[in-house]
């Protein structure tokens, strides 16, 4: 049986960490997704599914991506699943501040997620990107 539990959304400096279990009964792993001001809940779920493929190791134990997606969707409330289907922005993304102008050259910026200024190429995000963290718990021998 596979379950997913939300742990954290925010800057990684504030994430307290999590000690994953791996024993005869079950194995846990963390999934990470980064987000910006225009990230949807669907984007987050898709990133988490992809992270399970690259870093989690559960797929090597015979757990399919579809099963992981199902567990991730099951952790959401009914409203969350509606937001996933509708393409709504994830709530933590809407709380992020946006720059209206480049601090170096003062170029006006549109309301999109920029990594660099389109005019002078200065890096706009001097901070780390915020992360969304979920723990997957795979109970061995149960479906």
Secondary structure, DSSP 8 states (H G I E B T S, - for coil): -EEEEEEEEE-GGG-------BSSSEEEEEEEEEE-TT-BHHHHHHHHHHHIIIII-SGGGT--HHHHHHHHHHTS-HHHHHHHHHT-B-HHHHTS---SB-TTT--B--SS--SB-TTT--B---S--EEEEEEEEEETT--
